[in-house]
Amino acid sequence: MSFETDVAWAAGILEGEGCFSVKRGGIVIACAMTDLDTIQRLQEIMGGYIGKTVVRENRKDCYPWFLSFREDVIRWCVLLLPYMSMRRTEKIRELFTYHETHVKGRPRKNAAKHGSSGMYTNHKCRCDICSAGWKEYRRKRLESGKFKHGTTGYALGCRCAVCSKASRESKRERDRRKRNAVST
């Protein structure tokens, strides 16, 4: 199966049986089912780990699965978000907010917010919200005229001849410096 199909399958399982939450100062995606093969496939696709089997009298064994490594949780939340219902989308957005404002359970100072240019450029977040925020920032900068052609314009989306030439020359200069640094 393709990766996109696997993501959609995982989203369906987590929509019905999953949990997106903050636990002990960290963010977690969890799922528990009585079907071990389904849990094992979820682990193959998303990673994470299968916890200790829960055995109850007069009931089927239950197999818990968890994904708790912060970067993996955020990456998977971004991938799963388009497939989720409004209720799950709100829970995922709560995880994003917690991730932005806390470091290892402690409030983060001067945290970048989703949709800001800093989240897109400095934190390399490419979610829909941050991409739209970056596009809006570039549009406003270009319209304001507060940039100099031939310096920062190309990075902001200006494709005039002056900005294109300056960008090419800048790249050549960086490449030349890298070659000189390697040869010395």
PyMOL CGO cylinders between C-alpha atoms (Angstrom):
from pymol import cmd
from pymol.cgo import CYLINDER

trace = [
    CYLINDER, 0.00, 0.00, 0.00, 1.05, 3.60, -0.51, 0.3, 1, 1, 1, 1, 1, 1,
    CYLINDER, 1.05, 3.60, -0.51, 2.06, 5.82, 2.39, 0.3, 1, 1, 1, 1, 1, 1,
    CYLINDER, 2.06, 5.82, 2.39, -0.98, 8.04, 1.84, 0.3, 1, 1, 1, 1, 1, 1,
    CYLINDER, -0.98, 8.04, 1.84, -3.27, 5.00, 2.08, 0.3, 1, 1, 1, 1, 1, 1,
    CYLINDER, -3.27, 5.00, 2.08, -1.51, 3.92, 5.29, 0.3, 1, 1, 1, 1, 1, 1,
    CYLINDER, -1.51, 3.92, 5.29, -1.98, 7.40, 6.78, 0.3, 1, 1, 1, 1, 1, 1,
    CYLINDER, -1.98, 7.40, 6.78, -5.69, 7.34, 5.89, 0.3, 1, 1, 1, 1, 1, 1,
    CYLINDER, -5.69, 7.34, 5.89, -6.04, 3.84, 7.41, 0.3, 1, 1, 1, 1, 1, 1,
    CYLINDER, -6.04, 3.84, 7.41, -4.29, 4.94, 10.62, 0.3, 1, 1, 1, 1, 1, 1,
    CYLINDER, -4.29, 4.94, 10.62, -6.51, 8.04, 10.77, 0.3, 1, 1, 1, 1, 1, 1,
    CYLINDER, -6.51, 8.04, 10.77, -9.61, 5.83, 10.54, 0.3, 1, 1, 1, 1, 1, 1,
    CYLINDER, -9.61, 5.83, 10.54, -8.42, 3.61, 13.39, 0.3, 1, 1, 1, 1, 1, 1,
    CYLINDER, -8.42, 3.61, 13.39, -7.46, 6.59, 15.57, 0.3, 1, 1, 1, 1, 1, 1,
    CYLINDER, -7.46, 6.59, 15.57, -10.70, 8.43, 14.76, 0.3, 1, 1, 1, 1, 1, 1,
    CYLINDER, -10.70, 8.43, 14.76, -12.66, 5.53, 16.20, 0.3, 1, 1, 1, 1, 1, 1,
    CYLINDER, -12.66, 5.53, 16.20, -10.39, 4.13, 18.90, 0.3, 1, 1, 1, 1, 1, 1,
    CYLINDER, -10.39, 4.13, 18.90, -7.59, 6.66, 19.39, 0.3, 1, 1, 1, 1, 1, 1,
    CYLINDER, -7.59, 6.66, 19.39, -6.75, 9.23, 22.02, 0.3, 1, 1, 1, 1, 1, 1,
    CYLINDER, -6.75, 9.23, 22.02, -4.75, 12.45, 21.58, 0.3, 1, 1, 1, 1, 1, 1,
    CYLINDER, -4.75, 12.45, 21.58, -3.72, 13.79, 24.98, 0.3, 1, 1, 1, 1, 1, 1,
    CYLINDER, -3.72, 13.79, 24.98, -1.20, 15.43, 27.29, 0.3, 1, 1, 1, 1, 1, 1,
    CYLINDER, -1.20, 15.43, 27.29, 0.23, 12.97, 29.84, 0.3, 1, 1, 1, 1, 1, 1,
    CYLINDER, 0.23, 12.97, 29.84, 2.87, 13.69, 32.48, 0.3, 1, 1, 1, 1, 1, 1,
    CYLINDER, 2.87, 13.69, 32.48, 4.05, 16.83, 30.71, 0.3, 1, 1, 1, 1, 1, 1,
    CYLINDER, 4.05, 16.83, 30.71, 4.28, 15.15, 27.28, 0.3, 1, 1, 1, 1, 1, 1,
    CYLINDER, 4.28, 15.15, 27.28, 2.01, 14.71, 24.31, 0.3, 1, 1, 1, 1, 1, 1,
    CYLINDER, 2.01, 14.71, 24.31, 0.73, 11.25, 23.39, 0.3, 1, 1, 1, 1, 1, 1,
    CYLINDER, 0.73, 11.25, 23.39, -1.25, 9.46, 20.72, 0.3, 1, 1, 1, 1, 1, 1,
    CYLINDER, -1.25, 9.46, 20.72, -2.71, 6.21, 22.10, 0.3, 1, 1, 1, 1, 1, 1,
    CYLINDER, -2.71, 6.21, 22.10, -5.01, 3.42, 21.00, 0.3, 1, 1, 1, 1, 1, 1,
    CYLINDER, -5.01, 3.42, 21.00, -6.18, 0.24, 22.72, 0.3, 1, 1, 1, 1, 1, 1,
    CYLINDER, -6.18, 0.24, 22.72, -7.97, -2.64, 21.02, 0.3, 1, 1, 1, 1, 1, 1,
    CYLINDER, -7.97, -2.64, 21.02, -8.64, -6.34, 21.42, 0.3, 1, 1, 1, 1, 1, 1,
    CYLINDER, -8.64, -6.34, 21.42, -7.36, -7.01, 17.87, 0.3, 1, 1, 1, 1, 1, 1,
    CYLINDER, -7.36, -7.01, 17.87, -3.61, -7.53, 18.12, 0.3, 1, 1, 1, 1, 1, 1,
    CYLINDER, -3.61, -7.53, 18.12, -3.10, -7.63, 14.34, 0.3, 1, 1, 1, 1, 1, 1,
    CYLINDER, -3.10, -7.63, 14.34, -4.64, -4.15, 13.98, 0.3, 1, 1, 1, 1, 1, 1,
    CYLINDER, -4.64, -4.15, 13.98, -2.44, -2.75, 16.76, 0.3, 1, 1, 1, 1, 1, 1,
    CYLINDER, -2.44, -2.75, 16.76, 0.64, -4.36, 15.20, 0.3, 1, 1, 1, 1, 1, 1,
    CYLINDER, 0.64, -4.36, 15.20, -0.17, -2.78, 11.82, 0.3, 1, 1, 1, 1, 1, 1,
    CYLINDER, -0.17, -2.78, 11.82, -0.65, 0.61, 13.50, 0.3, 1, 1, 1, 1, 1, 1,
    CYLINDER, -0.65, 0.61, 13.50, 2.80, 0.20, 15.06, 0.3, 1, 1, 1, 1, 1, 1,
    CYLINDER, 2.80, 0.20, 15.06, 4.33, -0.78, 11.70, 0.3, 1, 1, 1, 1, 1, 1,
    CYLINDER, 4.33, -0.78, 11.70, 2.93, 2.36, 10.07, 0.3, 1, 1, 1, 1, 1, 1,
    CYLINDER, 2.93, 2.36, 10.07, 3.41, 4.94, 12.83, 0.3, 1, 1, 1, 1, 1, 1,
    CYLINDER, 3.41, 4.94, 12.83, 6.10, 3.49, 15.10, 0.3, 1, 1, 1, 1, 1, 1,
    CYLINDER, 6.10, 3.49, 15.10, 5.57, 3.81, 18.83, 0.3, 1, 1, 1, 1, 1, 1,
    CYLINDER, 5.57, 3.81, 18.83, 5.28, 0.78, 21.07, 0.3, 1, 1, 1, 1, 1, 1,
    CYLINDER, 5.28, 0.78, 21.07, 2.77, -1.81, 22.18, 0.3, 1, 1, 1, 1, 1, 1,
    CYLINDER, 2.77, -1.81, 22.18, 2.33, -1.82, 25.93, 0.3, 1, 1, 1, 1, 1, 1,
    CYLINDER, 2.33, -1.82, 25.93, 1.72, -4.66, 28.33, 0.3, 1, 1, 1, 1, 1, 1,
    CYLINDER, 1.72, -4.66, 28.33, -1.36, -6.71, 27.49, 0.3, 1, 1, 1, 1, 1, 1,
    CYLINDER, -1.36, -6.71, 27.49, -4.29, -5.99, 29.78, 0.3, 1, 1, 1, 1, 1, 1,
    CYLINDER, -4.29, -5.99, 29.78, -5.90, -9.24, 30.89, 0.3, 1, 1, 1, 1, 1, 1,
    CYLINDER, -5.90, -9.24, 30.89, -9.34, -9.14, 32.51, 0.3, 1, 1, 1, 1, 1, 1,
    CYLINDER, -9.34, -9.14, 32.51, -11.48, -11.99, 33.68, 0.3, 1, 1, 1, 1, 1, 1,
    CYLINDER, -11.48, -11.99, 33.68, -14.32, -12.88, 31.28, 0.3, 1, 1, 1, 1, 1, 1,
    CYLINDER, -14.32, -12.88, 31.28, -13.06, -10.39, 28.67, 0.3, 1, 1, 1, 1, 1, 1,
    CYLINDER, -13.06, -10.39, 28.67, -10.79, -10.43, 25.65, 0.3, 1, 1, 1, 1, 1, 1,
    CYLINDER, -10.79, -10.43, 25.65, -7.18, -9.35, 26.13, 0.3, 1, 1, 1, 1, 1, 1,
    CYLINDER, -7.18, -9.35, 26.13, -6.63, -5.66, 25.34, 0.3, 1, 1, 1, 1, 1, 1,
    CYLINDER, -6.63, -5.66, 25.34, -3.50, -4.41, 23.55, 0.3, 1, 1, 1, 1, 1, 1,
    CYLINDER, -3.50, -4.41, 23.55, -2.51, -0.78, 24.18, 0.3, 1, 1, 1, 1, 1, 1,
    CYLINDER, -2.51, -0.78, 24.18, -0.36, 1.15, 21.68, 0.3, 1, 1, 1, 1, 1, 1,
    CYLINDER, -0.36, 1.15, 21.68, 1.37, 4.47, 22.38, 0.3, 1, 1, 1, 1, 1, 1,
    CYLINDER, 1.37, 4.47, 22.38, 3.32, 7.07, 20.43, 0.3, 1, 1, 1, 1, 1, 1,
    CYLINDER, 3.32, 7.07, 20.43, 4.97, 9.52, 22.81, 0.3, 1, 1, 1, 1, 1, 1,
    CYLINDER, 4.97, 9.52, 22.81, 8.18, 10.83, 21.22, 0.3, 1, 1, 1, 1, 1, 1,
    CYLINDER, 8.18, 10.83, 21.22, 7.31, 14.52, 20.89, 0.3, 1, 1, 1, 1, 1, 1,
    CYLINDER, 7.31, 14.52, 20.89, 8.59, 15.11, 17.34, 0.3, 1, 1, 1, 1, 1, 1,
    CYLINDER, 8.59, 15.11, 17.34, 6.91, 11.93, 16.05, 0.3, 1, 1, 1, 1, 1, 1,
    CYLINDER, 6.91, 11.93, 16.05, 3.60, 12.90, 17.68, 0.3, 1, 1, 1, 1, 1, 1,
    CYLINDER, 3.60, 12.90, 17.68, 3.65, 16.35, 16.05, 0.3, 1, 1, 1, 1, 1, 1,
    CYLINDER, 3.65, 16.35, 16.05, 4.68, 14.94, 12.65, 0.3, 1, 1, 1, 1, 1, 1,
    CYLINDER, 4.68, 14.94, 12.65, 1.88, 12.36, 12.73, 0.3, 1, 1, 1, 1, 1, 1,
    CYLINDER, 1.88, 12.36, 12.73, -0.68, 14.89, 13.96, 0.3, 1, 1, 1, 1, 1, 1,
    CYLINDER, -0.68, 14.89, 13.96, 0.10, 17.07, 10.94, 0.3, 1, 1, 1, 1, 1, 1,
    CYLINDER, 0.10, 17.07, 10.94, -0.31, 14.07, 8.62, 0.3, 1, 1, 1, 1, 1, 1,
    CYLINDER, -0.31, 14.07, 8.62, -3.54, 12.85, 10.27, 0.3, 1, 1, 1, 1, 1, 1,
    CYLINDER, -3.54, 12.85, 10.27, -5.24, 16.24, 10.66, 0.3, 1, 1, 1, 1, 1, 1,
    CYLINDER, -5.24, 16.24, 10.66, -6.92, 16.38, 7.22, 0.3, 1, 1, 1, 1, 1, 1,
    CYLINDER, -6.92, 16.38, 7.22, -8.66, 13.04, 7.86, 0.3, 1, 1, 1, 1, 1, 1,
    CYLINDER, -8.66, 13.04, 7.86, -10.03, 13.80, 11.33, 0.3, 1, 1, 1, 1, 1, 1,
    CYLINDER, -10.03, 13.80, 11.33, -13.45, 14.93, 12.53, 0.3, 1, 1, 1, 1, 1, 1,
    CYLINDER, -13.45, 14.93, 12.53, -13.95, 18.29, 14.20, 0.3, 1, 1, 1, 1, 1, 1,
    CYLINDER, -13.95, 18.29, 14.20, -13.75, 16.78, 17.70, 0.3, 1, 1, 1, 1, 1, 1,
    CYLINDER, -13.75, 16.78, 17.70, -10.44, 15.04, 17.00, 0.3, 1, 1, 1, 1, 1, 1,
    CYLINDER, -10.44, 15.04, 17.00, -9.15, 18.10, 15.13, 0.3, 1, 1, 1, 1, 1, 1,
    CYLINDER, -9.15, 18.10, 15.13, -9.73, 20.19, 18.26, 0.3, 1, 1, 1, 1, 1, 1,
    CYLINDER, -9.73, 20.19, 18.26, -7.79, 17.67, 20.39, 0.3, 1, 1, 1, 1, 1, 1,
    CYLINDER, -7.79, 17.67, 20.39, -4.92, 17.71, 17.88, 0.3, 1, 1, 1, 1, 1, 1,
    CYLINDER, -4.92, 17.71, 17.88, -4.87, 21.52, 17.90, 0.3, 1, 1, 1, 1, 1, 1,
    CYLINDER, -4.87, 21.52, 17.90, -4.66, 21.37, 21.71, 0.3, 1, 1, 1, 1, 1, 1,
    CYLINDER, -4.66, 21.37, 21.71, -1.54, 19.18, 21.33, 0.3, 1, 1, 1, 1, 1, 1,
    CYLINDER, -1.54, 19.18, 21.33, -0.06, 21.72, 18.88, 0.3, 1, 1, 1, 1, 1, 1,
    CYLINDER, -0.06, 21.72, 18.88, -0.72, 24.54, 21.34, 0.3, 1, 1, 1, 1, 1, 1,
    CYLINDER, -0.72, 24.54, 21.34, 0.80, 22.57, 24.22, 0.3, 1, 1, 1, 1, 1, 1,
    CYLINDER, 0.80, 22.57, 24.22, 3.83, 21.70, 22.08, 0.3, 1, 1, 1, 1, 1, 1,
    CYLINDER, 3.83, 21.70, 22.08, 4.34, 25.37, 21.14, 0.3, 1, 1, 1, 1, 1, 1,
    CYLINDER, 4.34, 25.37, 21.14, 4.03, 26.68, 24.67, 0.3, 1, 1, 1, 1, 1, 1,
    CYLINDER, 4.03, 26.68, 24.67, 5.78, 24.00, 26.76, 0.3, 1, 1, 1, 1, 1, 1,
    CYLINDER, 5.78, 24.00, 26.76, 9.21, 22.39, 26.87, 0.3, 1, 1, 1, 1, 1, 1,
    CYLINDER, 9.21, 22.39, 26.87, 9.25, 19.10, 28.77, 0.3, 1, 1, 1, 1, 1, 1,
    CYLINDER, 9.25, 19.10, 28.77, 6.11, 20.06, 30.65, 0.3, 1, 1, 1, 1, 1, 1,
    CYLINDER, 6.11, 20.06, 30.65, 7.31, 23.57, 31.54, 0.3, 1, 1, 1, 1, 1, 1,
    CYLINDER, 7.31, 23.57, 31.54, 5.93, 26.72, 29.93, 0.3, 1, 1, 1, 1, 1, 1,
    CYLINDER, 5.93, 26.72, 29.93, 8.11, 27.87, 27.03, 0.3, 1, 1, 1, 1, 1, 1,
    CYLINDER, 8.11, 27.87, 27.03, 9.36, 31.47, 27.06, 0.3, 1, 1, 1, 1, 1, 1,
    CYLINDER, 9.36, 31.47, 27.06, 8.74, 33.49, 23.89, 0.3, 1, 1, 1, 1, 1, 1,
    CYLINDER, 8.74, 33.49, 23.89, 7.12, 30.51, 22.15, 0.3, 1, 1, 1, 1, 1, 1,
    CYLINDER, 7.12, 30.51, 22.15, 6.48, 30.84, 18.43, 0.3, 1, 1, 1, 1, 1, 1,
    CYLINDER, 6.48, 30.84, 18.43, 2.84, 30.41, 17.50, 0.3, 1, 1, 1, 1, 1, 1,
    CYLINDER, 2.84, 30.41, 17.50, 1.38, 28.41, 14.61, 0.3, 1, 1, 1, 1, 1, 1,
    CYLINDER, 1.38, 28.41, 14.61, 0.69, 30.70, 11.70, 0.3, 1, 1, 1, 1, 1, 1,
    CYLINDER, 0.69, 30.70, 11.70, 3.62, 33.02, 12.45, 0.3, 1, 1, 1, 1, 1, 1,
    CYLINDER, 3.62, 33.02, 12.45, 6.57, 33.56, 10.15, 0.3, 1, 1, 1, 1, 1, 1,
    CYLINDER, 6.57, 33.56, 10.15, 8.88, 32.44, 12.97, 0.3, 1, 1, 1, 1, 1, 1,
    CYLINDER, 8.88, 32.44, 12.97, 7.20, 29.06, 13.27, 0.3, 1, 1, 1, 1, 1, 1,
    CYLINDER, 7.20, 29.06, 13.27, 7.61, 28.51, 9.51, 0.3, 1, 1, 1, 1, 1, 1,
    CYLINDER, 7.61, 28.51, 9.51, 11.18, 29.79, 9.13, 0.3, 1, 1, 1, 1, 1, 1,
    CYLINDER, 11.18, 29.79, 9.13, 12.84, 29.01, 12.47, 0.3, 1, 1, 1, 1, 1, 1,
    CYLINDER, 12.84, 29.01, 12.47, 10.96, 25.90, 13.58, 0.3, 1, 1, 1, 1, 1, 1,
    CYLINDER, 10.96, 25.90, 13.58, 10.47, 24.50, 10.05, 0.3, 1, 1, 1, 1, 1, 1,
    CYLINDER, 10.47, 24.50, 10.05, 6.78, 23.75, 10.67, 0.3, 1, 1, 1, 1, 1, 1,
    CYLINDER, 6.78, 23.75, 10.67, 5.06, 23.14, 7.34, 0.3, 1, 1, 1, 1, 1, 1,
    CYLINDER, 5.06, 23.14, 7.34, 1.49, 22.56, 8.53, 0.3, 1, 1, 1, 1, 1, 1,
    CYLINDER, 1.49, 22.56, 8.53, -1.32, 24.29, 6.63, 0.3, 1, 1, 1, 1, 1, 1,
    CYLINDER, -1.32, 24.29, 6.63, -1.63, 27.02, 9.27, 0.3, 1, 1, 1, 1, 1, 1,
    CYLINDER, -1.63, 27.02, 9.27, 2.08, 27.92, 9.22, 0.3, 1, 1, 1, 1, 1, 1,
    CYLINDER, 2.08, 27.92, 9.22, 2.29, 27.74, 5.41, 0.3, 1, 1, 1, 1, 1, 1,
    CYLINDER, 2.29, 27.74, 5.41, -0.67, 30.10, 5.10, 0.3, 1, 1, 1, 1, 1, 1,
    CYLINDER, -0.67, 30.10, 5.10, 0.87, 32.42, 7.72, 0.3, 1, 1, 1, 1, 1, 1,
    CYLINDER, 0.87, 32.42, 7.72, 4.18, 32.50, 5.85, 0.3, 1, 1, 1, 1, 1, 1,
    CYLINDER, 4.18, 32.50, 5.85, 2.42, 33.28, 2.55, 0.3, 1, 1, 1, 1, 1, 1,
    CYLINDER, 2.42, 33.28, 2.55, 0.49, 36.10, 4.23, 0.3, 1, 1, 1, 1, 1, 1,
    CYLINDER, 0.49, 36.10, 4.23, 3.71, 37.52, 5.74, 0.3, 1, 1, 1, 1, 1, 1,
    CYLINDER, 3.71, 37.52, 5.74, 5.45, 37.45, 2.35, 0.3, 1, 1, 1, 1, 1, 1,
    CYLINDER, 5.45, 37.45, 2.35, 2.45, 39.07, 0.65, 0.3, 1, 1, 1, 1, 1, 1,
    CYLINDER, 2.45, 39.07, 0.65, 2.35, 41.90, 3.21, 0.3, 1, 1, 1, 1, 1, 1,
    CYLINDER, 2.35, 41.90, 3.21, 6.11, 42.48, 2.96, 0.3, 1, 1, 1, 1, 1, 1,
    CYLINDER, 6.11, 42.48, 2.96, 5.96, 42.64, -0.83, 0.3, 1, 1, 1, 1, 1, 1,
    CYLINDER, 5.96, 42.64, -0.83, 2.99, 45.01, -0.79, 0.3, 1, 1, 1, 1, 1, 1,
    CYLINDER, 2.99, 45.01, -0.79, 4.59, 47.26, 1.83, 0.3, 1, 1, 1, 1, 1, 1,
    CYLINDER, 4.59, 47.26, 1.83, 7.67, 47.84, -0.32, 0.3, 1, 1, 1, 1, 1, 1,
    CYLINDER, 7.67, 47.84, -0.32, 9.86, 47.76, 2.82, 0.3, 1, 1, 1, 1, 1, 1,
    CYLINDER, 9.86, 47.76, 2.82, 12.47, 45.55, 1.20, 0.3, 1, 1, 1, 1, 1, 1,
    CYLINDER, 12.47, 45.55, 1.20, 15.26, 46.33, -1.21, 0.3, 1, 1, 1, 1, 1, 1,
    CYLINDER, 15.26, 46.33, -1.21, 15.26, 44.66, -4.60, 0.3, 1, 1, 1, 1, 1, 1,
    CYLINDER, 15.26, 44.66, -4.60, 18.38, 42.58, -4.92, 0.3, 1, 1, 1, 1, 1, 1,
    CYLINDER, 18.38, 42.58, -4.92, 18.64, 41.78, -1.19, 0.3, 1, 1, 1, 1, 1, 1,
    CYLINDER, 18.64, 41.78, -1.19, 15.69, 40.09, 0.53, 0.3, 1, 1, 1, 1, 1, 1,
    CYLINDER, 15.69, 40.09, 0.53, 13.07, 40.28, -2.21, 0.3, 1, 1, 1, 1, 1, 1,
    CYLINDER, 13.07, 40.28, -2.21, 13.65, 36.84, -3.74, 0.3, 1, 1, 1, 1, 1, 1,
    CYLINDER, 13.65, 36.84, -3.74, 13.19, 35.09, -0.38, 0.3, 1, 1, 1, 1, 1, 1,
    CYLINDER, 13.19, 35.09, -0.38, 9.89, 36.94, 0.02, 0.3, 1, 1, 1, 1, 1, 1,
    CYLINDER, 9.89, 36.94, 0.02, 8.63, 35.78, -3.36, 0.3, 1, 1, 1, 1, 1, 1,
    CYLINDER, 8.63, 35.78, -3.36, 9.70, 38.64, -5.63, 0.3, 1, 1, 1, 1, 1, 1,
    CYLINDER, 9.70, 38.64, -5.63, 10.84, 37.16, -8.94, 0.3, 1, 1, 1, 1, 1, 1,
    CYLINDER, 10.84, 37.16, -8.94, 11.93, 40.33, -10.73, 0.3, 1, 1, 1, 1, 1, 1,
    CYLINDER, 11.93, 40.33, -10.73, 15.19, 40.24, -12.71, 0.3, 1, 1, 1, 1, 1, 1,
    CYLINDER, 15.19, 40.24, -12.71, 17.14, 42.15, -10.03, 0.3, 1, 1, 1, 1, 1, 1,
    CYLINDER, 17.14, 42.15, -10.03, 16.07, 39.83, -7.17, 0.3, 1, 1, 1, 1, 1, 1,
    CYLINDER, 16.07, 39.83, -7.17, 16.58, 36.67, -9.29, 0.3, 1, 1, 1, 1, 1, 1,
    CYLINDER, 16.58, 36.67, -9.29, 20.11, 37.73, -10.29, 0.3, 1, 1, 1, 1, 1, 1,
    CYLINDER, 20.11, 37.73, -10.29, 21.03, 38.63, -6.69, 0.3, 1, 1, 1, 1, 1, 1,
    CYLINDER, 21.03, 38.63, -6.69, 19.74, 35.27, -5.46, 0.3, 1, 1, 1, 1, 1, 1,
    CYLINDER, 19.74, 35.27, -5.46, 21.81, 33.36, -8.06, 0.3, 1, 1, 1, 1, 1, 1,
    CYLINDER, 21.81, 33.36, -8.06, 24.94, 35.35, -7.24, 0.3, 1, 1, 1, 1, 1, 1,
    CYLINDER, 24.94, 35.35, -7.24, 24.43, 34.81, -3.52, 0.3, 1, 1, 1, 1, 1, 1,
    CYLINDER, 24.43, 34.81, -3.52, 24.08, 31.04, -4.05, 0.3, 1, 1, 1, 1, 1, 1,
    CYLINDER, 24.08, 31.04, -4.05, 27.25, 30.97, -6.20, 0.3, 1, 1, 1, 1, 1, 1,
    CYLINDER, 27.25, 30.97, -6.20, 29.14, 32.86, -3.50, 0.3, 1, 1, 1, 1, 1, 1,
    CYLINDER, 29.14, 32.86, -3.50, 27.95, 30.43, -0.77, 0.3, 1, 1, 1, 1, 1, 1,
    CYLINDER, 27.95, 30.43, -0.77, 28.95, 27.46, -2.94, 0.3, 1, 1, 1, 1, 1, 1,
    CYLINDER, 28.95, 27.46, -2.94, 32.37, 29.02, -3.61, 0.3, 1, 1, 1, 1, 1, 1,
    CYLINDER, 32.37, 29.02, -3.61, 32.93, 29.55, 0.13, 0.3, 1, 1, 1, 1, 1, 1,
    CYLINDER, 32.93, 29.55, 0.13, 31.95, 25.95, 0.87, 0.3, 1, 1, 1, 1, 1, 1,
    CYLINDER, 31.95, 25.95, 0.87, 34.38, 24.61, -1.75, 0.3, 1, 1, 1, 1, 1, 1,
    CYLINDER, 34.38, 24.61, -1.75, 37.19, 26.77, -0.36, 0.3, 1, 1, 1, 1, 1, 1,
    CYLINDER, 37.19, 26.77, -0.36, 36.44, 25.65, 3.20, 0.3, 1, 1, 1, 1, 1, 1,
    CYLINDER, 36.44, 25.65, 3.20, 36.57, 21.98, 2.16, 0.3, 1, 1, 1, 1, 1, 1,
    CYLINDER, 36.57, 21.98, 2.16, 39.81, 22.36, 0.20, 0.3, 1, 1, 1, 1, 1, 1,
    CYLINDER, 39.81, 22.36, 0.20, 41.68, 24.06, 3.07, 0.3, 1, 1, 1, 1, 1, 1,
]
cmd.load_cgo(trace, "trace")
